[in-house]
Amino acid sequence: MKKGWIVLIVVLAVILIIYGFFKGTYNSLVTLEEDVNQSWAQVGNQYQRRVDLIPNLVETVKGYASHEMETFTAVTEARAKVGQLAVTPEVLNNPEAFSKFQQVQGEISSVLTRLMAVSERYPDLKANENFLALQSQLEGTENRIAVERKRFNEKVQNFNTRIRKFPTVMIAGMFGFEKKLYFKAEPGAEKAPEVKF
């Protein structure tokens, strides 16, 4: 009789240990994935802030440089493309959508560089308080974007490392946890942009 109880206690202990391991591992993966999603939302917030600043900046520059319509059109088109993209966590599991998101954000960065180059041609504009304030906000936003992208990549690294380690890799596979995508430097980012007047 005692032997039966001992076996039962050992079996229950083993079951509890296995349950605890699965529960702890699964919950930590959920927490890490939510960290990635939250970080992704912060990246989206900063990109949205940049998009929201663009119309004010364009209008301020337009007042001084009305004949630069090609640049203004490019900025407006790039901003419209950004508005068509969804910045949901599902993008993180879709390499094509993620690549498209990065491409569109790269385009908007490029046209903003051109817009700022246009502004350099107009000394009165460079001294305009509204322009200076908008330029400062845009620079601050670009810095925030860089910081949030770095944080996002760190969260992705933590998540991806965790789901690839043994024995977590088995649990991650059973419950469908997949590697997340990193932000990568845009092609040509290693070269400084060339501004010609």
QUIKAFEN-V188152 format. One record per residue. N is the residue number from 0. PSI is psi in whole degrees, -180 to 180 (999 if undefined). BURIAL is b if it has 24 or more other C-alpha atoms within 12 Angstrom, else e. Layout:
n = (N | N)
psi = (PSI | PSI)
burial = (BURIAL | BURIAL)
This chain:
n = (0 | 1 | 2 | 3 | 4 | 5 | 6 | 7 | 8 | 9 | 10 | 11 | 12 | 13 | 14 | 15 | 16 | 17 | 18 | 19 | 20 | 21 | 22 | 23 | 24 | 25 | 26 | 27 | 28 | 29 | 30 | 31 | 32 | 33 | 34 | 35 | 36 | 37 | 38 | 39 | 40 | 41 | 42 | 43 | 44 | 45 | 46 | 47 | 48 | 49 | 50 | 51 | 52 | 53 | 54 | 55 | 56 | 57 | 58 | 59 | 60 | 61 | 62 | 63 | 64 | 65 | 66 | 67 | 68 | 69 | 70 | 71 | 72 | 73 | 74 | 75 | 76 | 77 | 78 | 79 | 80 | 81 | 82 | 83 | 84 | 85 | 86 | 87 | 88 | 89 | 90 | 91 | 92 | 93 | 94 | 95 | 96 | 97 | 98 | 99 | 100 | 101 | 102 | 103 | 104 | 105 | 106 | 107 | 108 | 109 | 110 | 111 | 112 | 113 | 114 | 115 | 116 | 117 | 118 | 119 | 120 | 121 | 122 | 123 | 124 | 125 | 126 | 127 | 128 | 129 | 130 | 131 | 132 | 133 | 134 | 135 | 136 | 137 | 138 | 139 | 140 | 141 | 142 | 143 | 144 | 145 | 146 | 147 | 148 | 149 | 150 | 151 | 152 | 153 | 154 | 155 | 156 | 157 | 158 | 159 | 160 | 161 | 162 | 163 | 164 | 165 | 166 | 167 | 168 | 169 | 170 | 171 | 172 | 173 | 174 | 175 | 176 | 177 | 178 | 179 | 180 | 181 | 182 | 183 | 184 | 185 | 186 | 187 | 188 | 189 | 190 | 191 | 192 | 193 | 194 | 195 | 196)
psi = (-44 | -36 | -39 | -40 | -40 | -45 | -44 | -44 | -42 | -45 | -46 | -40 | -44 | -43 | -44 | -40 | -46 | -44 | -47 | -41 | -50 | -45 | -48 | -44 | -47 | -48 | -37 | -35 | -40 | -44 | -45 | -41 | -40 | -35 | -43 | -46 | -41 | -41 | -39 | -41 | -38 | -39 | -47 | -39 | -43 | -39 | -39 | -39 | -43 | -45 | -38 | -30 | -26 | -48 | -41 | -42 | -46 | -46 | -39 | -45 | -37 | -39 | -29 | -27 | 61 | -22 | 3 | 42 | -32 | -45 | -44 | -40 | -43 | -41 | -45 | -43 | -42 | -42 | -39 | -39 | -41 | -39 | -21 | -11 | 138 | 133 | 61 | 160 | -22 | -26 | -30 | -21 | 5 | 99 | -35 | -46 | -39 | -43 | -42 | -42 | -48 | -39 | -46 | -40 | -35 | -40 | -43 | -35 | -41 | -46 | -30 | -36 | -43 | -41 | -42 | -33 | -39 | -42 | -28 | -23 | -10 | 97 | -36 | -38 | -43 | -24 | -8 | 129 | -42 | -44 | -45 | -40 | -44 | -41 | -43 | -43 | -40 | -42 | -43 | -40 | -41 | -40 | -42 | -40 | -46 | -43 | -46 | -36 | -39 | -47 | -42 | -47 | -35 | -43 | -41 | -42 | -45 | -46 | -51 | -38 | -45 | -44 | -11 | -11 | 147 | 138 | 2 | -31 | -34 | -45 | -41 | -42 | -40 | -36 | 8 | 22 | 123 | 157 | 144 | 159 | 147 | 153 | 138 | 156 | 144 | 149 | 131 | 1 | -19 | -15 | 141 | 141 | 142 | 122 | 122 | 142 | 999)
burial = (e | e | e | e | e | e | e | e | e | e | e | e | e | e | e | e | e | e | e | e | e | e | e | e | b | b | e | e | b | e | e | b | b | e | b | b | b | b | b | b | b | b | b | b | e | b | b | b | b | b | b | e | b | b | b | b | b | b | b | b | b | b | e | b | b | e | e | b | e | e | b | b | e | b | b | b | e | b | b | e | e | b | e | e | b | e | b | e | b | e | b | b | e | e | e | e | e | b | e | e | b | b | b | b | b | b | b | b | b | b | b | b | b | b | b | b | b | b | b | e | e | e | e | e | b | b | e | e | e | e | b | e | e | b | b | e | e | b | b | e | b | b | e | b | b | e | e | b | b | e | b | b | b | e | b | b | e | b | b | b | e | b | b | e | e | e | e | b | b | e | b | b | e | e | e | e | b | b | b | b | b | b | b | e | e | e | e | e | e | e | e | e | e | e | e | e | e)
